[in-house]
Amino acid sequence: MSKSLIGLLILLNVASARADQPPTGFLNTSQLMATCNDRQKIPFCFGYITGIIDGYLTLATVKGLSQNKGFCVGESVKLPAAVAAVVAFIRSNVGPSSTVSASEEVLVAPYTKFPCS
């Protein structure tokens, strides 16, 4: 089984197991969705999602996982598309009023929308 698939399975398992646990991180998904739905706060929404994804990709590269990050958001994926994918994932899989950690969901979403080929 590939490392990418194993990583995705671990993330999905963590996502389902933590439904009844208190959120970790600074924002929950309800708070993130409120910023993403407010025209005046959209820059924060973009910055938050971009920061989480960039941070993860940087850490994966530093740790030597550059070939097996689990998702690929290179030059072909534009920032608005990545943000839209995360927002759509949260709306359809978590719900806009959930108190699940936003940072965790931001990392799960790209696995479904931008898998590495």
LOBAKOL-445143 format. One record per atom (N, C-alpha, C): x, y, z; atom name; residue number from 0. Coordinates in nm, 2 decimals. Layout:
N
REC       px       py       pz   site   pos
REC        X        Y        Z     CA   NUM
...
This chain:
117
REC       px       py       pz   site   pos
REC     0.09    -0.12     0.00      N     0
REC     0.00     0.00     0.00     CA     0
REC     0.09     0.12     0.00      C     0
REC     0.06     0.22    -0.08      N     1
REC     0.14     0.34    -0.09     CA     1
REC     0.14     0.43     0.04      C     1
REC     0.24     0.50     0.06      N     2
REC     0.25     0.59     0.17     CA     2
REC     0.14     0.70     0.17      C     2
REC     0.10     0.74     0.05      N     3
REC     0.00     0.84     0.03     CA     3
REC    -0.14     0.78     0.08      C     3
REC    -0.17     0.66     0.04      N     4
REC    -0.29     0.60     0.08     CA     4
REC    -0.30     0.57     0.23      C     4
REC    -0.19     0.53     0.28      N     5
REC    -0.18     0.51     0.43     CA     5
REC    -0.20     0.64     0.50      C     5
REC    -0.14     0.75     0.45      N     6
REC    -0.16     0.88     0.52     CA     6
REC    -0.30     0.92     0.51      C     6
REC    -0.37     0.90     0.40      N     7
REC    -0.51     0.94     0.38     CA     7
REC    -0.60     0.86     0.48      C     7
REC    -0.57     0.73     0.49      N     8
REC    -0.65     0.64     0.58     CA     8
REC    -0.63     0.69     0.72      C     8
REC    -0.51     0.72     0.76      N     9
REC    -0.49     0.77     0.90     CA     9
REC    -0.56     0.90     0.92      C     9
REC    -0.55     0.99     0.83      N    10
REC    -0.62     1.12     0.85     CA    10
REC    -0.77     1.10     0.86      C    10
REC    -0.83     1.01     0.77      N    11
REC    -0.97     0.99     0.78     CA    11
REC    -1.01     0.92     0.90      C    11
REC    -0.93     0.83     0.95      N    12
REC    -0.96     0.76     1.08     CA    12
REC    -0.96     0.86     1.19      C    12
REC    -0.86     0.95     1.19      N    13
REC    -0.85     1.05     1.30     CA    13
REC    -0.97     1.14     1.29      C    13
REC    -1.01     1.18     1.17      N    14
REC    -1.12     1.27     1.15     CA    14
REC    -1.25     1.21     1.21      C    14
REC    -1.28     1.08     1.18      N    15
REC    -1.40     1.02     1.23     CA    15
REC    -1.39     0.99     1.38      C    15
REC    -1.27     0.96     1.43      N    16
REC    -1.26     0.93     1.58     CA    16
REC    -1.27     1.05     1.67      C    16
REC    -1.24     1.16     1.61      N    17
REC    -1.24     1.28     1.70     CA    17
REC    -1.37     1.36     1.70      C    17
REC    -1.47     1.31     1.65      N    18
REC    -1.60     1.38     1.64     CA    18
REC    -1.65     1.43     1.78      C    18
REC    -1.63     1.35     1.88      N    19
REC    -1.68     1.38     2.01     CA    19
REC    -1.57     1.45     2.10      C    19
REC    -1.45     1.48     2.04      N    20
REC    -1.34     1.53     2.12     CA    20
REC    -1.34     1.69     2.11      C    20
REC    -1.29     1.76     2.21      N    21
REC    -1.28     1.90     2.19     CA    21
REC    -1.19     1.94     2.08      C    21
REC    -1.21     2.05     2.02      N    22
REC    -1.12     2.09     1.90     CA    22
REC    -0.98     2.13     1.95      C    22
REC    -0.89     2.11     1.86      N    23
REC    -0.75     2.15     1.88     CA    23
REC    -0.72     2.27     1.79      C    23
REC    -0.62     2.35     1.82      N    24
REC    -0.59     2.46     1.73     CA    24
REC    -0.67     2.58     1.77      C    24
REC    -0.65     2.68     1.69      N    25
REC    -0.70     2.82     1.72     CA    25
REC    -0.85     2.83     1.68      C    25
REC    -0.89     2.77     1.57      N    26
REC    -1.02     2.79     1.52     CA    26
REC    -1.09     2.65     1.50      C    26
REC    -1.23     2.65     1.52      N    27
REC    -1.30     2.53     1.48     CA    27
REC    -1.36     2.56     1.34      C    27
REC    -1.42     2.46     1.29      N    28
REC    -1.48     2.47     1.15     CA    28
REC    -1.59     2.58     1.14      C    28
REC    -1.67     2.59     1.25      N    29
REC    -1.77     2.69     1.25     CA    29
REC    -1.71     2.83     1.24      C    29
REC    -1.61     2.86     1.31      N    30
REC    -1.54     2.99     1.31     CA    30
REC    -1.48     3.01     1.17      C    30
REC    -1.41     2.91     1.12      N    31
REC    -1.35     2.93     0.99     CA    31
REC    -1.46     2.96     0.88      C    31
REC    -1.57     2.88     0.88      N    32
REC    -1.67     2.90     0.78     CA    32
REC    -1.73     3.04     0.80      C    32
REC    -1.74     3.09     0.92      N    33
REC    -1.80     3.23     0.94     CA    33
REC    -1.71     3.33     0.87      C    33
REC    -1.58     3.31     0.88      N    34
REC    -1.49     3.41     0.81     CA    34
REC    -1.49     3.39     0.66      C    34
REC    -1.50     3.27     0.62      N    35
REC    -1.50     3.24     0.47     CA    35
REC    -1.63     3.29     0.41      C    35
REC    -1.74     3.31     0.48      N    36
REC    -1.87     3.35     0.43     CA    36
REC    -1.89     3.50     0.45      C    36
REC    -1.79     3.57     0.51      N    37
REC    -1.80     3.71     0.54     CA    37
REC    -1.71     3.79     0.44      C    37
REC    -1.77     3.87     0.35      N    38
REC    -1.69     3.93     0.25     CA    38
REC    -1.57     4.01     0.31      C    38
REC    -1.59     4.07     0.42      N    39
REC    -1.48     4.15     0.48     CA    39
REC    -1.37     4.07     0.54      C    39
REC    -1.40     3.94     0.57      N    40
REC    -1.30     3.85     0.63     CA    40
REC    -1.24     3.75     0.54      C    40
REC    -1.28     3.75     0.41      N    41
REC    -1.23     3.65     0.32     CA    41
REC    -1.08     3.65     0.31      C    41
REC    -1.01     3.77     0.32      N    42
REC    -0.86     3.76     0.32     CA    42
REC    -0.81     3.67     0.44      C    42
REC    -0.87     3.68     0.55      N    43
REC    -0.83     3.59     0.66     CA    43
REC    -0.85     3.45     0.63      C    43
REC    -0.97     3.42     0.57      N    44
REC    -1.00     3.28     0.53     CA    44
REC    -0.89     3.23     0.43      C    44
REC    -0.86     3.30     0.33      N    45
REC    -0.76     3.26     0.23     CA    45
REC    -0.62     3.24     0.30      C    45
REC    -0.59     3.34     0.39      N    46
REC    -0.46     3.33     0.46     CA    46
REC    -0.45     3.21     0.55      C    46
REC    -0.56     3.18     0.62      N    47
REC    -0.56     3.07     0.72     CA    47
REC    -0.54     2.93     0.64      C    47
REC    -0.62     2.92     0.54      N    48
REC    -0.62     2.79     0.46     CA    48
REC    -0.48     2.78     0.39      C    48
REC    -0.43     2.88     0.33      N    49
REC    -0.30     2.88     0.26     CA    49
REC    -0.19     2.85     0.36      C    49
REC    -0.20     2.91     0.48      N    50
REC    -0.09     2.89     0.58     CA    50
REC    -0.09     2.75     0.63      C    50
REC    -0.21     2.69     0.65      N    51
REC    -0.21     2.55     0.70     CA    51
REC    -0.15     2.45     0.59      C    51
REC    -0.20     2.47     0.47      N    52
REC    -0.15     2.39     0.36     CA    52
REC     0.00     2.41     0.33      C    52
REC     0.04     2.53     0.32      N    53
REC     0.19     2.56     0.30     CA    53
REC     0.27     2.51     0.42      C    53
REC     0.22     2.52     0.54      N    54
REC     0.30     2.47     0.66     CA    54
REC     0.32     2.32     0.65      C    54
REC     0.21     2.25     0.61      N    55
REC     0.21     2.11     0.60     CA    55
REC     0.31     2.06     0.49      C    55
REC     0.30     2.13     0.38      N    56
REC     0.39     2.09     0.27     CA    56
REC     0.53     2.12     0.30      C    56
REC     0.56     2.23     0.37      N    57
REC     0.70     2.26     0.41     CA    57
REC     0.75     2.16     0.50      C    57
REC     0.67     2.12     0.60      N    58
REC     0.71     2.02     0.70     CA    58
REC     0.74     1.89     0.63      C    58
REC     0.65     1.85     0.54      N    59
REC     0.67     1.72     0.47     CA    59
REC     0.80     1.72     0.39      C    59
REC     0.83     1.84     0.33      N    60
REC     0.95     1.85     0.25     CA    60
REC     1.08     1.84     0.35      C    60
REC     1.07     1.91     0.46      N    61
REC     1.18     1.91     0.55     CA    61
REC     1.20     1.77     0.61      C    61
REC     1.09     1.70     0.64      N    62
REC     1.10     1.57     0.69     CA    62
REC     1.13     1.46     0.59      C    62
REC     1.16     1.50     0.46      N    63
REC     1.19     1.41     0.36     CA    63
REC     1.07     1.33     0.30      C    63
REC     0.96     1.39     0.31      N    64
REC     0.84     1.32     0.25     CA    64
REC     0.79     1.39     0.12      C    64
REC     0.88     1.46     0.06      N    65
REC     0.85     1.54    -0.06     CA    65
REC     0.78     1.46    -0.17      C    65
REC     0.81     1.33    -0.18      N    66
REC     0.74     1.25    -0.28     CA    66
REC     0.61     1.19    -0.24      C    66
REC     0.58     1.19    -0.11      N    67
REC     0.46     1.12    -0.05     CA    67
REC     0.39     1.21     0.04      C    67
REC     0.35     1.33     0.00      N    68
REC     0.28     1.42     0.08     CA    68
REC     0.13     1.38     0.09      C    68
REC     0.08     1.30     0.00      N    69
REC    -0.06     1.26     0.00     CA    69
REC    -0.15     1.34    -0.09      C    69
REC    -0.11     1.47    -0.11      N    70
REC    -0.19     1.55    -0.20     CA    70
REC    -0.09     1.64    -0.27      C    70
REC    -0.13     1.69    -0.39      N    71
REC    -0.04     1.77    -0.47     CA    71
REC    -0.11     1.90    -0.51      C    71
REC    -0.06     2.01    -0.46      N    72
REC    -0.11     2.14    -0.50     CA    72
REC     0.01     2.22    -0.55      C    72
REC     0.04     2.19    -0.67      N    73
REC     0.15     2.26    -0.74     CA    73
REC     0.10     2.39    -0.81      C    73
REC     0.18     2.43    -0.91      N    74
REC     0.15     2.55    -0.99     CA    74
REC     0.01     2.54    -1.06      C    74
REC    -0.03     2.41    -1.09      N    75
REC    -0.16     2.40    -1.16     CA    75
REC    -0.28     2.43    -1.08      C    75
REC    -0.27     2.42    -0.95      N    76
REC    -0.38     2.45    -0.86     CA    76
REC    -0.36     2.60    -0.81      C    76
REC    -0.46     2.68    -0.84      N    77
REC    -0.46     2.82    -0.80     CA    77
REC    -0.52     2.83    -0.66      C    77
REC    -0.48     2.94    -0.59      N    78
REC    -0.52     2.96    -0.46     CA    78
REC    -0.68     2.96    -0.44      C    78
REC    -0.75     3.03    -0.53      N    79
REC    -0.90     3.03    -0.51     CA    79
REC    -0.96     2.88    -0.52      C    79
REC    -0.90     2.80    -0.61      N    80
REC    -0.95     2.66    -0.62     CA    80
REC    -0.92     2.58    -0.49      C    80
REC    -0.80     2.60    -0.43      N    81
REC    -0.77     2.53    -0.31     CA    81
REC    -0.86     2.57    -0.20      C    81
REC    -0.88     2.70    -0.18      N    82
REC    -0.97     2.75    -0.08     CA    82
REC    -1.12     2.70    -0.10      C    82
REC    -1.16     2.71    -0.22      N    83
REC    -1.30     2.66    -0.26     CA    83
REC    -1.31     2.51    -0.23      C    83
REC    -1.21     2.43    -0.25      N    84
REC    -1.21     2.29    -0.23     CA    84
REC    -1.23     2.26    -0.08      C    84
REC    -1.15     2.34     0.00      N    85
REC    -1.16     2.32     0.15     CA    85
REC    -1.29     2.36     0.20      C    85
REC    -1.35     2.47     0.16      N    86
REC    -1.48     2.52     0.20     CA    86
REC    -1.59     2.42     0.16      C    86
REC    -1.58     2.37     0.04      N    87
REC    -1.68     2.27    -0.01     CA    87
REC    -1.67     2.14     0.07      C    87
REC    -1.55     2.10     0.10      N    88
REC    -1.53     1.98     0.18     CA    88
REC    -1.59     1.99     0.32      C    88
REC    -1.56     2.11     0.39      N    89
REC    -1.62     2.13     0.52     CA    89
REC    -1.77     2.13     0.51      C    89
REC    -1.83     2.20     0.42      N    90
REC    -1.97     2.21     0.40     CA    90
REC    -2.04     2.07     0.39      C    90
REC    -1.98     1.99     0.30      N    91
REC    -2.04     1.86     0.27     CA    91
REC    -2.00     1.75     0.37      C    91
REC    -1.89     1.76     0.44      N    92
REC    -1.85     1.65     0.52     CA    92
REC    -1.85     1.67     0.67      C    92
REC    -1.84     1.80     0.71      N    93
REC    -1.83     1.83     0.85     CA    93
REC    -1.95     1.91     0.89      C    93
REC    -1.99     2.00     0.81      N    94
REC    -2.10     2.09     0.84     CA    94
REC    -2.05     2.22     0.89      C    94
REC    -2.12     2.33     0.85      N    95
REC    -2.07     2.47     0.89     CA    95
REC    -2.08     2.50     1.04      C    95
REC    -2.16     2.43     1.11      N    96
REC    -2.17     2.46     1.26     CA    96
REC    -2.09     2.37     1.35      C    96
REC    -2.00     2.29     1.29      N    97
REC    -1.92     2.19     1.37     CA    97
REC    -1.82     2.26     1.45      C    97
REC    -1.78     2.20     1.56      N    98
REC    -1.67     2.25     1.64     CA    98
REC    -1.54     2.17     1.63      C    98
REC    -1.54     2.09     1.52      N    99
REC    -1.42     2.02     1.49     CA    99
REC    -1.30     2.12     1.45      C    99
REC    -1.18     2.08     1.48      N   100
REC    -1.07     2.17     1.45     CA   100
REC    -1.06     2.20     1.30      C   100
REC    -1.05     2.33     1.27      N   101
REC    -1.05     2.38     1.14     CA   101
REC    -0.92     2.33     1.07      C   101
REC    -0.81     2.34     1.14      N   102
REC    -0.68     2.31     1.08     CA   102
REC    -0.67     2.16     1.04      C   102
REC    -0.74     2.07     1.11      N   103
REC    -0.74     1.93     1.07     CA   103
REC    -0.82     1.91     0.95      C   103
REC    -0.93     1.98     0.94      N   104
REC    -1.02     1.97     0.82     CA   104
REC    -0.95     2.03     0.69      C   104
REC    -0.88     2.14     0.71      N   105
REC    -0.80     2.20     0.60     CA   105
REC    -0.70     2.10     0.55      C   105
REC    -0.65     2.02     0.63      N   106
REC    -0.55     1.92     0.58     CA   106
REC    -0.61     1.79     0.52      C   106
REC    -0.73     1.76     0.56      N   107
REC    -0.80     1.64     0.51     CA   107
REC    -0.86     1.67     0.37      C   107
REC    -0.91     1.79     0.35      N   108
REC    -0.98     1.83     0.22     CA   108
REC    -0.89     1.81     0.10      C   108
REC    -0.76     1.85     0.10      N   109
REC    -0.68     1.83    -0.03     CA   109
REC    -0.66     1.69    -0.07      C   109
REC    -0.66     1.59     0.03      N   110
REC    -0.65     1.45     0.00     CA   110
REC    -0.76     1.41    -0.10      C   110
REC    -0.88     1.46    -0.08      N   111
REC    -0.99     1.42    -0.16     CA   111
REC    -1.00     1.49    -0.30      C   111
REC    -0.95     1.62    -0.30      N   112
REC    -0.96     1.70    -0.42     CA   112
REC    -0.84     1.70    -0.51      C   112
REC    -0.72     1.69    -0.44      N   113
REC    -0.60     1.70    -0.52     CA   113
REC    -0.50     1.58    -0.49      C   113
REC    -0.55     1.46    -0.52      N   114
REC    -0.45     1.35    -0.49     CA   114
REC    -0.34     1.35    -0.59      C   114
REC    -0.23     1.30    -0.54      N   115
REC    -0.11     1.29    -0.63     CA   115
REC    -0.13     1.17    -0.73      C   115
REC    -0.09     1.19    -0.86      N   116
REC    -0.12     1.08    -0.95     CA   116
REC     0.00     0.99    -0.95      C   116
